[in-house]
Amino acid sequence: MQFLYGKSYSSKALLSTTLLSLGALSLTACAHAQQTEPVVSHETPADASTAVSPPPPAVNIPTDTQPVTPPVNIPPLPDLKEADAKKEAIRLQSLMVKSIKRFTKYTPERREKFINLAQEEIKSANITISRPQLVMVVDRNERVQHLDYVLALPDATWVSLGGTPVSTGSTGRKYYYITPTGVFQNTIDRLGYRAEGTKNKYGIRGIGAKGSRVWDMGWQTAMKGWLPKHETGQIRLEIHATDPQFLEGRLGHPASEGCIRIPATMNHFMDHYGLIDVLYEQAASYDRRFSALLPKDRQPTPIAGDLVVVIDSGPLTEPKIDPIANKRPLP
């Protein structure tokens, strides 16, 4: 007894099924072969009995019909009214305060800086905010190294919810890049993944504990942080957690190879409420790859967005050379 596509078959039945399948394939191949007309001589034959008979009429052999793929029903993006969006932002902020480690609401001056620089970057990228949505804003300034979640509104003043320390690209270390500024979209062209929780040779879980979410923002051009000539190269820009035991306490200082490191509690909150997953959530309705990645118990917010904006509140981060740092092993 053998199994094929979830059904059991005897050896004889399986052989018969295989032969029938091969026959069907041969028929299909022949049916799609290019047809050529027979060559008929128009010269008078020497013997009428040897004259060429007219060709028989062509026989159309029906081919296997291809199944019709039903159209994909893509749900629209959520679009709350301004008042409802602000209420949702207040709700999320309250949850952040309770569940995210080292969360802060920032001073009015810092909130204004986050919002103004983010708006400048979005405008430079020719992106229009057409619905109330959250935007993740990261300040790579060496003296700041924080993120802020901002409610971007099409026709009203933007609202800062607050955020946490981060670590972006470090300077002075060989093969460490400076995290680029700009607007980056969490698009469905790239499928993120989850950390396996494995340790490197130094015992460090570089992208966090097992199951931590990793957002893939694609290949980006970044400045090499160890060369003062402003050379650039390509990095895979990702947003992820870091080792909860050894490295999370260092958040708030440049330390990564170019990616954006965030606290484990912020990682979980972003994942559970889908703060920048609005396009992933939409795709999950028709693509199992995305529904498999997103948490089963998630509670996506209706003001979820898809944009990450990296700013530099200055002075601009510049490459540095540190010969000692280039020689010592780093996690």
Order of alpha helices (4+ residues) and beta strands (2+ residues): beta-beta-alpha-alpha-alpha-beta-beta-beta-beta-beta-beta-beta-beta-beta-alpha-alpha-alpha-beta-alpha
